Amino acid sequence: MNQRAQIRLLPDGKRLHLHDGPIDLIVEAFGASHEVESAYQSACARFVTVLDELCGELSYLRRACSPEAEWPRGAVARRMTAAVMPYATQHFITPMAAVAGAVADEILDAMVASADLSRAYVNDGGDIAIHLGPGERFVVGMVERPDRPSLLGTTTICFADPVRGIATSGWRGRSFSLGIADAVTVLADRASAADAAATIIANAVDLPGHPAIVRVPARELAPGSDLEDRLVTQAVGELNAQEVDRALAAGMRTAELLLRMGLIRSAALSLQQETRVVGAVGESRTIVTPSFERGLVHA
């Protein structure tokens, strides 16, 4: 039995904190008290098995995804593979690009399968899986910089919208990036799909060869990184307006392609206090100016 996992209710008595190694989740469910209790029990039971399952197939999950490769056995690993597979022929990507979103999807599905909830979310370090019942909604906040969160805008996701996943990527985040975006937040049908797409779009926001950008082989920073010797961004100097626009335009082209392919529903790309938006979702049909509504779910 897993003795590492740490499980506790947060001081507000409403949110559940689940921690095991690199996995750190905040979970909240809404509904009748006995349904919320049942959902939390299911979340805990599923959570304690996830990390060991992933570690058992880690060598596969760190390899570049290929349509010809044999699929993994574990449920979360298969979610990860499915999320990155649309990019496998055109980009270097491993299933690890979707790990946070896939874990969030898995825990949320366990909760919803065992309880009648009006709303719920699982937040895995900013990659969020959401559940909405009829007539329900979430207000989602999008940050400009993951390392120093500041709200650049919000959107409202309601039951009728297809979005059930939110993810953010960028060089300032907790994972490595090949691009220079401060943050790319993606809304998609599942958190795992949003996670993979955010990685691809953030990588595309770039100025190859620019002298103000510091890049280091991923292996030097993390010997076990799935990116191996690929250069990951460690610092971005001040860029002029034309350079910022050029880098964002490159990311926009990728985001627009993914939108046309149906892989995402919306994306917000940020670089040095400039933001571009692709697609629209939610009741407002757009990302609106910062709001501090109670109960905000941060992407």
Secondary structure, DSSP 4 states (H G I P E B T S, - for coil): ---S-EEEE-TTSSEEEEEETTEEEEEEEES-HHHHHHHHHHHHHHHHHHHHHHHHTHHHHTSPP-TTSPPPSSHHHHHHHHHHGGGTTTS---GGGGHHHHHHHHHHHHHHHHS--SEEEEEETTEEEEEE-TT-EEEEEEES-TTS--EEEEEEEETTS---EEEEE-TTSSS--SS--SEEEEEESSHHHHHHHHHHHHHHS--TT-TTEEEEEHHHH-TT-TTTTSEEEEEE----HHHHHHHHHHHHHHHHHHHHTTS-SEEEEEETTEEEEEE--STTSS-BS----TTPEE-
